[in-house]
Amino acid sequence: MAKLSEIITKFPFNPEEKRPMLIRKQDYSTALYPPNNAFTSDNTFTIVSTDTFMLGIYELGPGGSFDPLDIHPGDESYYILQGPIVQRSGNGQFAYLETGDGLYMPEEAWHKAHNFSDQKVRVLYFITPKAWGENIPPAVIPTDADTKFYKGPNNENLPDMRTVIKDFARQGCTDDIGAWPVDGKEARKAPQAVYAVHDCNKLNNVHGTEHPMLMRFITSNDYGHYGEFVLPAGGYGPRCSEPDTHNGDGAIYCIEGPITINLVDMEESFQLEIEDSFFIPAGIKYQLVNFNNYPIKAVFAITQL
Ligand SMILES: [Fe+2]
């Protein structure tokens, strides 16, 4: 497989060659990250890396942690495929995330994951717009000891986050689309807080009225939208969502399937098996179709609705 640094922004195609594409699980690009020390690396599977976003999976073995801390010139959100993981921030937050939970990390928030369980953990991550920049990650990266934690030696030099972390316990509503769990611009101001969006805290909505599909946002802001679709079974014909298009690029990852993706105007359809993904360029009309006798579930990662 290719070096991760060589495929960034051009996997599985160069940005000028974007087209709707089924990307099968076995075609994800594998790498250790970081690549120079297997003992402190996670096992990374890149699904899409283009000029507008990156979508991938990483795995940590039992007891494992990746090192050093990570940072991006874009927001990163998680969907926990297999938990629990504990995600630490540079400023002293430790989010305990179980299977199905989400996490929102604004641009330039330092982060690192620990696996305290006896199982492999797996995380589906979405970074938008950019995963790496000219100066990010910087040449000097803080160590764990530089972050805030129980009796940490550097705690006094780091901000008190109690007044920074925003409370999003209020019940969500449709008007929160575009600012969930918090406003993106506000969240990106230093010192950045990260936000666990547990399954019960996802922003729920319904996509379409004639053919309703459940839509559950983990993150929704000016950089991107990340969450899950649930399309039930049943009907006179197969259950389908209403056709939609987006102003930005996106991808669908199959959690429970198979899922049929129908490209309405192109009269082409594709079958996503569990763990397969589909790239949807801006402006392409698509719908999800469920031919099964059980609900199907997909993660959506969309840069602009
Ligand atoms: Fe990251």
Residues whose N, C-alpha, C, O or C-beta is under 5 A from the ligand:
A	BS01	LIG	D70 E76
